[in-house]
Structure formats: C-alpha cells, structure tokens
Amino acid sequence: MSDAYKKAGVDIDAGNAFVDRIKGHIRSTHRRGVVSELGGYGGMFAPDLHEMREPILVSGTDGVGTKLKLAIEMGKLDTVGIDLVAMCVNDIICSGAEPLFFLDYFATPKLDLEKHEAIVAGIADGCRQARCALLGGETAEMPDLYAAGDFDLAGFAVGVVDREKIIDGSDIGTGWAIVGLASSGFHSNGYSLVRHIVREKKLDLNIVHDGLEKPLGEMLLAPTTIYTPLVANLSRTFRIRGIAHITGGGFWDNIPRILPAGVTAVIDRQSWIIPPLIRFIQHQGNVTEDELLRVFNCGIGMVLVVPSDEADDLAQTATTHGVHAYRIGQTRRRKKDEPSVVIA
C-alpha cells in the first residue's frame, strides 16, 4: 500500500491508534442517555424528558484561546481540556440548562499519541465534573495549517431546560442582590495580554514570584472552574433570575446581557479581594483598574442575581459546597444616560 498520504504529513494508522487510546476516557463520561459508542458517524443521545412540559435545547461553543500557547510552552496539556468544557457548559447554564453531552474538535500538525491523549483525558475530566457525556469529536492532522508543536481546540455543548424554567434575566427587579462566585484565576480569557506581559517582563514561569503561592506558570494554567453542578443545585433552592458568565469583556460586557431595560447593576468593588495572581499581572503590565475589570474576571467567574432576602443564604450555601461566594452588588432603576453597569 502506498504511503504517499503519510509522507504528506497525515498518518491514518496513528489516527486510528489515537482513537483506541482515548476510548476509555470517553466511556468514563457516559451517563444515562448515551446510545452510541465512539466510532460512528454521529453521537447518539436519548434525553429523559418525561418531567419536562416543553423541553428546550440549549447549545454553546467555545475554545480555550491563547492559553493553549502557554500550555504548550509549559509542556503541560492535561488541564486545557477542562478549560474547553468549562467555557462551553458555563455558558449554557446561564439559561438554566442542564448539560447533556459534549463534542470536541482537536487539530494538530502531527499526532503525538501519548502527549495528545492527555488533552482528551482533560476533556473527559471536565465532562465528568460537568456531568455531561463526551459523545464524540474530531481529530484532524493538518501539517500545512499549524506550526510544529501547536494545536487548537474547540468544544460544543448541548443541554436542555424546561421552557418555564428558562433563566434569561427578563424578570429581574430593582433592589435585587448580585452574588459573585469566585474564579480559579484568569480562567480562559485575557491570555494574549497575560502572555504579552510575561514576555515583555521576561517573567520566569517556573519560579514562585513575590506574593504568589505557587510557580507562575502553574497558577496561570489553573483550569477554569466548572460551575454547572453547583448552579443547578442552587437553582432548586433559590430564585435565581439572572446568570452571567464573566468571560472576555468582564463585568461591563457580560452583566448587561442579562439585565432588562431600565435596570442598572451596581457593583461594589470593595466587596471582594482581587486574587494576588491577577494583581501580580496587573502590576507587572501597568494595567489600569478600568482595563483590568474589562479584560479579566478579577476573581469573579460567574454572577447570580437573586431577591435580596435570599442572597446571604445563597452565598453561604455556595461557599459550603466549595465555591466562595460574595454579595457584590445590587440592582437599581437606571438613571437617565446611566450605563447598565456601574462599578463603585
């Protein structure tokens, strides 16, 4: 048999071997509803909808961005898969949806079976945390499109919510409380700026810098927090009427997406402490406070809007379940010419 395709940079046998290596990781994510096994042309899932009056599918797609370059430079690829899952499922939980299944797209110039298995293992880990099935994906070798050693990831999540339980912020009132759930670091946003600062200041990723508890590179690669199980549990007890995933754009760009007309969110900047890692990068790069709040999550990865009398109990419950939560603001009637988010 001709090996012309292999000489062109694509190894079909390696691709098949890779699928065999990752089957165990994928099976470890299976939950009730999975119908198909890896290897078919499409993943099959039979959702249990008997308790829903009008089920609505909610989908989301995202990537990890240039955090991947940092992972490549550090030679640590086992956590970016968690980031990938988190960025997708944290988006669809904002509608109140339960994640059902996940698909990934992995592109590389050349497969490295052992090294790249770690990426899929991370994706499987993220799916287990989110309680969704890794239903399938695509692995592509494209030597002319990516530089040696590089790769790219994209993820796709599908969830379901009963129409009457959709959370869209439309009935948020004034005088309601805003609760912030702590992030695990930069999550997967702002890494083009982070990496620029690291390069410009020639920061050593392998040492513990002043004010930090771990080596800089290790802290920068901390995986994104997956909030879906926690938020799903909180939604059963508390009247959560708005959820914002704080990603690129920070508070100013993400919170307005859930606010009804005529309502302003007032954020009290003194209500939580910006983590030392984020402050360290800010000081190294001379980043202004306004830009910090626009580019990074600043220690708050997700925002929940609830009636004021439920906020303290919700924050305490979240903290008890392992995610620190803070009452960080409230809503009010929007004044003339006032922005939808005010940070005081």
GIPE-V514908 format. One record per residue. N is the residue number from 1. RES is the residue in three letters. SS is DSSP state (h for helix, s for strand, l for the rest). PHI is phi in whole degrees, -180 to 180 (999 if undefined). Layout:
N & RES & SS & PHI
N & RES & SS & PHI
This chain:
1 & MET & l & 999
2 & SER & l & -66
3 & ASP & l & -112
4 & ALA & h & -61
5 & TYR & h & -65
6 & LYS & h & -65
7 & LYS & h & -67
8 & ALA & l & -79
9 & GLY & l & 113
10 & VAL & l & -119
11 & ASP & l & -109
12 & ILE & h & -63
13 & ASP & h & -63
14 & ALA & h & -65
15 & GLY & h & -62
16 & ASN & h & -66
17 & ALA & h & -64
18 & PHE & h & -64
19 & VAL & h & -59
20 & ASP & h & -62
21 & ARG & h & -70
22 & ILE & h & -95
23 & LYS & h & -58
24 & GLY & h & -64
25 & HIS & h & -63
26 & ILE & h & -68
27 & ARG & h & -61
28 & SER & l & -66
29 & THR & l & -97
30 & HIS & l & -62
31 & ARG & l & -132
32 & ARG & l & -59
33 & GLY & l & 117
34 & VAL & s & -70
35 & VAL & l & -107
36 & SER & l & -100
37 & GLU & l & -101
38 & LEU & l & -61
39 & GLY & l & 123
40 & GLY & l & -80
41 & TYR & l & -81
42 & GLY & l & -150
43 & GLY & l & -80
44 & MET & l & -116
45 & PHE & s & -144
46 & ALA & l & -111
47 & PRO & l & -72
48 & ASP & l & -89
49 & LEU & l & -113
50 & HIS & l & -67
51 & GLU & l & -93
52 & MET & l & -105
53 & ARG & l & -78
54 & GLU & l & -145
55 & PRO & s & -67
56 & ILE & s & -120
57 & LEU & s & -80
58 & VAL & s & -125
59 & SER & s & -124
60 & GLY & s & -154
61 & THR & s & -139
62 & ASP & s & -166
63 & GLY & s & -134
64 & VAL & l & -111
65 & GLY & l & 71
66 & THR & l & -78
67 & LYS & h & -59
68 & LEU & h & -60
69 & LYS & h & -63
70 & LEU & h & -65
71 & ALA & h & -62
72 & ILE & h & -66
73 & GLU & h & -62
74 & MET & h & -83
75 & GLY & l & 67
76 & LYS & l & -126
77 & LEU & l & -114
78 & ASP & l & -88
79 & THR & l & -117
80 & VAL & h & -66
81 & GLY & h & -66
82 & ILE & h & -63
83 & ASP & h & -55
84 & LEU & h & -60
85 & VAL & h & -63
86 & ALA & h & -59
87 & MET & h & -63
88 & CYS & h & -84
89 & VAL & h & -72
90 & ASN & h & -66
91 & ASP & h & -73
92 & ILE & h & -76
93 & ILE & h & -69
94 & CYS & h & -64
95 & SER & h & -94
96 & GLY & l & 88
97 & ALA & l & -82
98 & GLU & s & -89
99 & PRO & s & -63
100 & LEU & s & -105
101 & PHE & s & -149
102 & PHE & s & -139
103 & LEU & s & -127
104 & ASP & s & -126
105 & TYR & s & -126
106 & PHE & s & -123
107 & ALA & s & -122
108 & THR & s & -151
109 & PRO & l & -71
110 & LYS & l & -157
111 & LEU & l & -70
112 & ASP & l & -119
113 & LEU & h & -56
114 & GLU & h & -70
115 & LYS & h & -65
116 & HIS & h & -79
117 & GLU & h & -61
118 & ALA & h & -62
119 & ILE & h & -65
120 & VAL & h & -66
121 & ALA & h & -61
122 & GLY & h & -67
123 & ILE & h & -61
124 & ALA & h & -62
125 & ASP & h & -60
126 & GLY & h & -61
127 & CYS & h & -65
128 & ARG & h & -64
129 & GLN & h & -62
130 & ALA & h & -84
131 & ARG & l & 61
132 & CYS & l & -126
133 & ALA & s & -88
134 & LEU & s & -82
135 & LEU & s & -89
136 & GLY & s & 164
137 & GLY & s & 173
138 & GLU & s & -140
139 & THR & s & -117
140 & ALA & s & -124
141 & GLU & s & -96
142 & MET & l & -138
143 & PRO & l & -64
144 & ASP & l & -88
145 & LEU & l & -102
146 & TYR & l & -122
147 & ALA & l & -72
148 & ALA & l & -56
149 & GLY & l & 91
150 & ASP & l & -83
151 & PHE & s & -162
152 & ASP & s & -138
153 & LEU & s & -131
154 & ALA & s & -138
155 & GLY & s & -131
156 & PHE & s & -141
157 & ALA & s & -119
158 & VAL & s & -129
159 & GLY & s & -133
160 & VAL & s & -142
161 & VAL & s & -146
162 & ASP & s & -70
163 & ARG & h & -51
164 & GLU & h & -72
165 & LYS & h & -110
166 & ILE & l & -61
167 & ILE & l & -105
168 & ASP & l & -133
169 & GLY & l & 81
170 & SER & l & -65
171 & ASP & l & -109
172 & ILE & l & -66
173 & GLY & l & -101
174 & THR & l & -86
175 & GLY & l & 79
176 & TRP & l & -86
177 & ALA & s & -95
178 & ILE & s & -114
179 & VAL & s & -112
180 & GLY & s & -104
181 & LEU & s & -97
182 & ALA & s & -63
183 & SER & l & -92
184 & SER & l & -97
185 & GLY & l & 145
186 & PHE & l & -76
187 & HIS & l & 57
188 & SER & l & -132
189 & ASN & l & -132
190 & GLY & l & 85
191 & TYR & h & -74
192 & SER & h & -64
193 & LEU & h & -72
194 & VAL & h & -57
195 & ARG & h & -67
196 & HIS & h & -62
197 & ILE & h & -65
198 & VAL & h & -60
199 & ARG & h & -68
200 & GLU & h & -63
201 & LYS & l & -93
202 & LYS & l & 51
203 & LEU & l & -76
204 & ASP & l & -78
205 & LEU & l & -76
206 & ASN & l & -101
207 & ILE & l & -118
208 & VAL & l & -90
209 & HIS & l & -82
210 & ASP & l & -55
211 & GLY & l & 90
212 & LEU & l & -109
213 & GLU & l & -99
214 & LYS & l & -137
215 & PRO & l & -55
216 & LEU & h & -56
217 & GLY & h & -61
218 & GLU & h & -63
219 & MET & h & -69
220 & LEU & h & -69
221 & LEU & l & -96
222 & ALA & l & -55
223 & PRO & l & -69
224 & THR & l & -62
225 & THR & l & -66
226 & ILE & l & -96
227 & TYR & l & -94
228 & THR & h & -60
229 & PRO & h & -62
230 & LEU & h & -64
231 & VAL & h & -64
232 & ALA & h & -61
233 & ASN & h & -67
234 & LEU & h & -63
235 & SER & h & -66
236 & ARG & h & -76
237 & THR & h & -108
238 & PHE & l & -115
239 & ARG & l & -87
240 & ILE & s & -76
241 & ARG & s & -115
242 & GLY & s & -154
243 & ILE & s & -135
244 & ALA & s & -124
245 & HIS & s & -85
246 & ILE & l & -86
247 & THR & l & -118
248 & GLY & l & -57
249 & GLY & l & 104
250 & GLY & h & 59
251 & PHE & h & -68
252 & TRP & h & -65
253 & ASP & h & -96
254 & ASN & h & -97
255 & ILE & h & -64
256 & PRO & h & -59
257 & ARG & h & -66
258 & ILE & h & -115
259 & LEU & l & -94
260 & PRO & l & -72
261 & ALA & l & -59
262 & GLY & l & 87
263 & VAL & s & -118
264 & THR & s & -114
265 & ALA & s & -97
266 & VAL & s & -107
267 & ILE & s & -102
268 & ASP & l & -91
269 & ARG & h & -65
270 & GLN & h & -89
271 & SER & h & -84
272 & TRP & l & -149
273 & ILE & l & -101
274 & ILE & l & -66
275 & PRO & l & -58
276 & PRO & h & -55
277 & LEU & h & -61
278 & ILE & h & -69
279 & ARG & h & -63
280 & PHE & h & -60
281 & ILE & h & -65
282 & GLN & h & -59
283 & HIS & h & -68
284 & GLN & h & -64
285 & GLY & h & -101
286 & ASN & l & 52
287 & VAL & l & -82
288 & THR & l & -69
289 & GLU & h & -62
290 & ASP & h & -63
291 & GLU & h & -69
292 & LEU & h & -57
293 & LEU & h & -73
294 & ARG & h & -92
295 & VAL & h & -95
296 & PHE & l & -113
297 & ASN & l & -79
298 & CYS & l & 57
299 & GLY & l & 100
300 & ILE & s & -120
301 & GLY & s & -91
302 & MET & s & -152
303 & VAL & s & -121
304 & LEU & s & -119
305 & VAL & s & -112
306 & VAL & s & -138
307 & PRO & l & -55
308 & SER & h & -56
309 & ASP & h & -75
310 & GLU & h & -107
311 & ALA & h & -63
312 & ASP & h & -66
313 & ASP & h & -66
314 & LEU & h & -63
315 & ALA & h & -62
316 & GLN & h & -66
317 & THR & h & -64
318 & ALA & h & -61
319 & THR & h & -63
320 & THR & h & -61
321 & HIS & l & -90
322 & GLY & l & 101
323 & VAL & l & -120
324 & HIS & l & -61
325 & ALA & s & -133
326 & TYR & s & -137
327 & ARG & s & -80
328 & ILE & s & -110
329 & GLY & s & 172
330 & GLN & s & -153
331 & THR & s & -98
332 & ARG & s & -149
333 & ARG & s & -66
334 & ARG & l & -73
335 & LYS & l & -81
336 & LYS & l & -59
337 & ASP & l & 65
338 & GLU & l & -88
339 & PRO & l & -68
340 & SER & l & -77
341 & VAL & s & -131
342 & VAL & s & -120
343 & ILE & s & -110
344 & ALA & l & -109
